[in-house]
Amino acid sequence: MQPLPDLSVSDRLVVNQTGFTLWVASFRQTLHTTPAGWFVAAWMAWGRVPDKNLLLWLVLFFAVWMMGLLSIDRALKDGCDQQTHGPRLRVMAALDGMAWGLLGWLLAGHDVLLDAIMVALLCGVSAVNAQVYVSYIRGYYLQSGLMWSISVLGLASHANQQYTVDLIVAFSVFQVLMFYHSSRIANRVREGIALQLSNAALAQQLRGLLTKVRIDAATDALTGQGNRRALDALLKQQLEFSVSTGQPFSILMLDIDFFKKINDVHGHLVGDEALRSFAQRVREGLRQGDVCTRYGGEEFLIVLPLTPLQIALEVAERLRLAVEAEPLPTTPPLAITVSIGAATYKTGQTVDALMAAADSALYKSKRSGRNQVQS
Ligand SMILES: Nc1nc2c(ncn2[C@@H]2O[C@H](COP(=O)(O)OP(=O)(O)OP(=O)(O)O)[C@@H](O)[C@H]2O)c(=O)[nH]1
């Protein structure tokens, strides 16, 4: 069998494990057809071989068959780990091959018709198994190899009859061809599994990247809060919700007072740190469902779902006090204040009109001396 191209050791393990799992499931399926094989064998052999031998073979095969089913069910229940269940299931495959081989041994040398039908039956078993074991080809070599060698040994013990030699040659040619073709098909199947696995891994990686891109596209890089894009989507959503349910919602527009001075005195890096720290303090002062976004520069916009104006003013005042209460933990610590404009959605209003209302309330706060809340 050709080695698979471009597979790492771990990829190879995953491909082997997947192939093994597929084989176990198919192995279980095919065991359902085994009793049909017994029926054909018993019908052929009846009256030609001693009943005792035939019954012994049936009992032995039935035991192997039952053990096989139980082992497979146990493996499937346990998640089919190849390391754990591989050895036992390989033994089952070997016993299965031996049981069929024993049939060949038992029936060989009686008469030309019986032997020919028996070889045809074993070729059929081999052909079926070539498909069943296609994702786990080593199991096929084991199962059919044993079946072929034991039955051929049986036929060879009657090699004084010319037809048994012919049957040995025919069966051997058939088996070699089956091995050759099934190994090539198995290789294609393994390549298919490898391709599917790498596609699935790629799809998962892409899904992860897409989620990250979506989050990044809606997040302000400096403060980690929602950005303008997220705000627009959120406001649209809130407005639709409010229209359909009649529930109020409010927005708060926050602007740090004299922020320019911070940049001028301490530099832009400290200004950036102050923005991060301010955003965090605001975030900490909000309920779970409230959303803080960076509107632009040192302006932030908070969306308060299901909130009437009265409550919005209380939230705003609480935030204003929290900002004023202690300096931001920047280096150096900065004592700042914030002006806030509040507005509540009125039926029929557009998003732009609502924003304009909050903006003019903020302007009023600035005009009235800053560090206050207006609506
Ligand atoms: N460090 C930093 N500064 C920013 C950022 N975005 C905007 N700014 C600065 O924020 C300042 C805003 O100044 P102004 O609009 O004059 O407002 P202000 O000084 O806060 O005064 P009032 O708003 O009237 O109280 C400007 O100096 C901007 O450069 C940023 O991302 N990082």
The ligand as a Tripos MOL2 file, in Angstrom:
@<TRIPOS>MOLECULE
LIG
   32    34     1     0     0
SMALL
NO_CHARGES

@<TRIPOS>ATOM
      1 N1         -5.3880   60.0380   24.2980 N.pl3     1 LIG1
      2 C1         -6.4520   60.1060   23.5240 C.ar      1 LIG1
      3 N2         -7.0950   61.2430   23.3120 N.ar      1 LIG1
      4 C2         -8.1730   61.2920   22.5150 C.ar      1 LIG1
      5 C3         -8.6560   60.1490   21.9040 C.ar      1 LIG1
      6 N3         -9.7520   60.4710   21.1690 N.ar      1 LIG1
      7 C4         -9.9290   61.8210   21.3420 C.ar      1 LIG1
      8 N4         -8.9800   62.3240   22.1590 N.ar      1 LIG1
      9 C5         -8.7670   63.7020   22.6000 C.3       1 LIG1
     10 O1         -9.8470   64.1210   23.3820 O.3       1 LIG1
     11 C6         -9.8290   65.5280   23.3740 C.3       1 LIG1
     12 C7        -11.2230   66.0570   23.3640 C.3       1 LIG1
     13 O2        -11.1270   67.4470   23.5650 O.3       1 LIG1
     14 P1        -12.3280   68.4060   23.4720 P.3       1 LIG1
     15 O3        -13.3040   67.9070   22.4460 O.co2     1 LIG1
     16 O4        -11.7860   69.8030   23.2530 O.co2     1 LIG1
     17 O5        -13.0450   68.2930   24.8080 O.3       1 LIG1
     18 P2        -12.5360   68.4160   26.2900 P.3       1 LIG1
     19 O6        -11.1160   68.8900   26.3940 O.co2     1 LIG1
     20 O7        -12.8400   67.1240   26.9750 O.co2     1 LIG1
     21 O8        -13.4580   69.5390   26.8420 O.3       1 LIG1
     22 P3        -14.9640   69.4090   27.1830 P.3       1 LIG1
     23 O9        -15.5130   68.2110   26.4850 O.co2     1 LIG1
     24 O10       -15.5820   70.6870   26.6690 O.co2     1 LIG1
     25 O11       -15.0830   69.2880   28.6610 O.co2     1 LIG1
     26 C8         -8.9860   65.9570   22.1620 C.3       1 LIG1
     27 O12        -7.7660   66.5090   22.6220 O.3       1 LIG1
     28 C9         -8.7310   64.6470   21.4390 C.3       1 LIG1
     29 O13        -7.4500   64.6330   20.8340 O.3       1 LIG1
     30 C10        -7.9570   58.9130   22.1200 C.ar      1 LIG1
     31 O14        -8.3110   57.8550   21.6210 O.2       1 LIG1
     32 N5         -6.8770   58.9210   22.9380 N.ar      1 LIG1
@<TRIPOS>BOND
     1     1     2 1
     2     2     3 ar
     3     2    32 ar
     4     3     4 ar
     5     4     5 ar
     6     4     8 ar
     7     5     6 ar
     8     5    30 ar
     9     6     7 ar
    10     7     8 ar
    11     8     9 1
    12     9    10 1
    13     9    28 1
    14    10    11 1
    15    11    12 1
    16    11    26 1
    17    12    13 1
    18    13    14 1
    19    14    15 2
    20    14    16 1
    21    14    17 1
    22    17    18 1
    23    18    19 2
    24    18    20 1
    25    18    21 1
    26    21    22 1
    27    22    23 2
    28    22    24 1
    29    22    25 1
    30    26    27 1
    31    26    28 1
    32    28    29 1
    33    30    31 2
    34    30    32 ar
@<TRIPOS>SUBSTRUCTURE
     1 LIG1         1 GROUP 0 **** ****
